[in-house]
Amino acid sequence: METNQAAEHLQVIRTLMERSALYRRALAPIMLFAGTLGVLGSLVGTFLDLNSIRSFATMWLVIAAVTTGGAFLIARRQAFKDREPFWSPPTRRIAQAMAPPLSVGFLLGLIFALENAPDLFGPLVFIWALLYGCAVHAAGFFISRGMRLFGWVFIVLAGVFLLFHEHRGWLINPNQMMSLFFGGLHLAYGIYLYFTETRNPAP
């Protein structure tokens, strides 16, 4: 039984290494798509003047759901284009690695969408960014070192902003912070991946 499990794990690792270029090609459009939605979401939130934590959390949960669905479709199209199975054992491993922090972020957002807690309006953004950074970092162990570094950018920046906000009482615009984390950072990484793919096709 243990021999079979070891062989299965070895096969998953081999498949991940073989498909690293495929995953990297799918990342660029996914990052650009997520970044665009992040910027648009912040503009909508600012324009509509969403000042309540309930409306803010609800809107961004909807944007997160649309982004997840779009990323799924982009990755699926890339896999079919390269004649690769989409929901393969490596893909399941990536999804399992990202699931815990993303689930916590979703439940936290759901709580804020149902309850009005204005005192935690600012920290919610940074907690979301921390959890997302953890999810990206976990996925990076199955995709590329660049993804792990990208996750650390979220974790470090969110941690710094959160500590500064807690101890200095810094007044922030949550939609602008969401634009920075989930808009700007995704766009920057997507542009980097797009222009380096041909020169460095494998991570």
Phi and psi in degrees as a GROMACS rama.xvg file:
@    title "Ramachandran Plot"
@    xaxis  label "Phi"
@    yaxis  label "Psi"
@TYPE xy
-65.2585  -35.5253  GLU-2
-63.0384  -42.0456  THR-3
-63.8547  -40.8387  ASN-4
-65.6978  -40.2473  GLN-5
-63.7659  -40.7515  ALA-6
-65.2537  -37.7406  ALA-7
-65.8682  -42.9269  GLU-8
-63.8411  -40.077  HIS-9
-63.7829  -39.0833  LEU-10
-66.3824  -39.1491  GLN-11
-63.0698  -44.4417  VAL-12
-62.0563  -43.3035  ILE-13
-62.2381  -41.6578  ARG-14
-66.386  -39.7421  THR-15
-61.2634  -42.0189  LEU-16
-65.5116  -39.2505  MET-17
-69.041  -29.6098  GLU-18
-102.322  11.7352  ARG-19
-59.7481  -39.4098  SER-20
-65.815  -37.5882  ALA-21
-63.2864  -45.8057  LEU-22
-62.9724  -38.411  TYR-23
-68.0855  -38.4694  ARG-24
-64.3913  -36.2877  ARG-25
-73.8537  -23.8639  ALA-26
-67.5686  -40.1616  LEU-27
-58.2956  -54.3726  ALA-28
-64.9854  -31.6925  PRO-29
-65.5454  -45.4801  ILE-30
-64.0661  -41.6937  MET-31
-65.3937  -39.296  LEU-32
-64.3529  -47.388  PHE-33
-64.2863  -41.459  ALA-34
-64.4499  -40.3161  GLY-35
-63.0201  -43.8712  THR-36
-65.2831  -35.7763  LEU-37
-62.9752  -43.7293  GLY-38
-66.9124  -45.6832  VAL-39
-62.1099  -39.5867  LEU-40
-62.353  -41.0286  GLY-41
-66.6812  -36.9776  SER-42
-65.7964  -41.3448  LEU-43
-64.1763  -45.4035  VAL-44
-62.0246  -39.2696  GLY-45
-69.6207  -42.573  THR-46
-65.1152  -40.5781  PHE-47
-82.3126  -6.46282  LEU-48
55.9751  56.4408  ASP-49
-78.9122  92.1067  LEU-50
-94.8924  -12.7438  ASN-51
-91.8256  143.989  SER-52
-62.8681  -30.7946  ILE-53
-66.0528  -49.5238  ARG-54
-68.5  -37.4037  SER-55
-62.4753  -50.4592  PHE-56
-64.1893  -40.0121  ALA-57
-62.6825  -46.763  THR-58
-61.5193  -43.7219  MET-59
-74.9402  -26.8617  TRP-60
-66.0869  -39.4543  LEU-61
-63.7645  -44.2575  VAL-62
-62.5184  -39.8219  ILE-63
-62.9863  -40.2952  ALA-64
-64.9952  -42.7904  ALA-65
-64.9734  -41.3954  VAL-66
-63.4352  -43.2107  THR-67
-62.5518  -44.3539  THR-68
-63.2737  -42.1936  GLY-69
-65.0411  -40.9548  GLY-70
-63.3681  -38.9506  ALA-71
-59.6945  -45.901  PHE-72
-67.3993  -38.9516  LEU-73
-65.1259  -45.5242  ILE-74
-64.6418  -39.1155  ALA-75
-64.2521  -42.7194  ARG-76
-64.8458  -39.8616  ARG-77
-65.1148  -40.0157  GLN-78
-64.8013  -43.4983  ALA-79
-66.6439  -35.7366  PHE-80
-62.5867  -38.3968  LYS-81
-91.3192  8.27827  ASP-82
57.0316  45.0257  ARG-83
-117.685  145.154  GLU-84
-66.0984  139.888  PRO-85
-81.4279  -61.5214  PHE-86
-85.5306  66.1888  TRP-87
-89.2101  169.373  SER-88
-54.7953  -41.5703  PRO-89
-63.1587  -38.7991  PRO-90
-64.0639  -39.4822  THR-91
-63.6676  -37.7546  ARG-92
-62.856  -42.0173  ARG-93
-62.6255  -45.5247  ILE-94
-62.281  -40.7718  ALA-95
-66.3534  -35.6812  GLN-96
-68.2472  -36.3658  ALA-97
-84.6245  -19.9524  MET-98
-59.5368  -46.7998  ALA-99
-59.2683  -55.5311  PRO-100
-65.4954  -35.7239  PRO-101
-67.0249  -36.4168  LEU-102
-65.8945  -41.0242  SER-103
-62.4837  -42.9133  VAL-104
-62.1838  -40.1534  GLY-105
-65.1357  -45.4118  PHE-106
-64.3341  -39.1384  LEU-107
-63.268  -44.4981  LEU-108
-64.2124  -36.7982  GLY-109
-64.7138  -39.2681  LEU-110
-62.498  -44.0905  ILE-111
-70.15  -28.8003  PHE-112
-71.2495  -27.5093  ALA-113
-93.3944  -26.509  LEU-114
-120.336  147.253  GLU-115
-97.9343  109.618  ASN-116
-129.938  77.2446  ALA-117
-61.2939  -25.9943  PRO-118
-65.7208  -22.6943  ASP-119
-105.298  18.7729  LEU-120
-60.0261  -51.816  PHE-121
-67.2418  -52.9243  GLY-122
-57.2309  -25.8024  PRO-123
-57.2567  -41.5987  LEU-124
-60.401  -46.1086  VAL-125
-73.3302  -33.3441  PHE-126
-65.4401  -42.0737  ILE-127
-58.25  -45.2967  TRP-128
-64.1788  -40.1441  ALA-129
-61.2882  -47.5903  LEU-130
-65.2385  -39.5217  LEU-131
-65.865  -40.5186  TYR-132
-59.8722  -40.2512  GLY-133
-63.2698  -40.4889  CYS-134
-65.3484  -44.2418  ALA-135
-65.4228  -41.1064  VAL-136
-62.013  -41.546  HIS-137
-64.0322  -41.6538  ALA-138
-65.5739  -29.453  ALA-139
-62.4501  -24.819  GLY-140
-67.5973  -18.7423  PHE-141
-108.208  -5.89383  PHE-142
-118.074  -69.468  ILE-143
-162.746  160.988  SER-144
-65.0701  -33.0779  ARG-145
-59.7932  -36.7081  GLY-146
-66.2161  -37.0583  MET-147
-65.4706  -41.8787  ARG-148
-64.6875  -39.0028  LEU-149
-61.0216  -40.9924  PHE-150
-62.3596  -40.0201  GLY-151
-65.5053  -32.3716  TRP-152
-60.08  -45.3247  VAL-153
-61.705  -46.8849  PHE-154
-63.2444  -47.0606  ILE-155
-67.4763  -48.5768  VAL-156
-62.5274  -44.2822  LEU-157
-64.2587  -39.8633  ALA-158
-63.5418  -43.1388  GLY-159
-63.8385  -47.6035  VAL-160
-62.7256  -40.2864  PHE-161
-65.1629  -44.6071  LEU-162
-64.6859  -41.6252  LEU-163
-63.6186  -40.804  PHE-164
-66.357  -40.751  HIS-165
-69.166  -40.0451  GLU-166
-95.6078  -21.0399  HIS-167
-110.149  -6.68119  ARG-168
62.9251  36.0334  GLY-169
-67.9299  124.769  TRP-170
-82.0003  126.066  LEU-171
-124.217  161.519  ILE-172
-100.037  109.239  ASN-173
-57.355  -37.8972  PRO-174
-66.4118  -35.4687  ASN-175
-67.7061  -37.6278  GLN-176
-66.6992  -38.707  MET-177
-64.5125  -36.4553  MET-178
-63.8938  -40.1409  SER-179
-65.6429  -52.1591  LEU-180
-72.3245  -56.1225  PHE-181
-95.1665  -3.74165  PHE-182
-108.945  -67.3223  GLY-183
-61.7025  -46.2946  GLY-184
-64.8009  -39.6555  LEU-185
-66.0277  -43.3293  HIS-186
-62.587  -42.9396  LEU-187
-62.3503  -44.4114  ALA-188
-70.0433  -37.5804  TYR-189
-63.6787  -41.9541  GLY-190
-64.2256  -41.6394  ILE-191
-60.2041  -46.6763  TYR-192
-63.6652  -38.9206  LEU-193
-63.2452  -43.3454  TYR-194
-85.4358  -13.0645  PHE-195
-106.081  -3.44861  THR-196
-61.5241  -48.0054  GLU-197
-69.6824  -32.0873  THR-198
-81.5754  -25.6667  ARG-199
-141.385  72.3596  ASN-200
-66.5432  -21.3873  PRO-201
-118.148  140.658  ALA-202
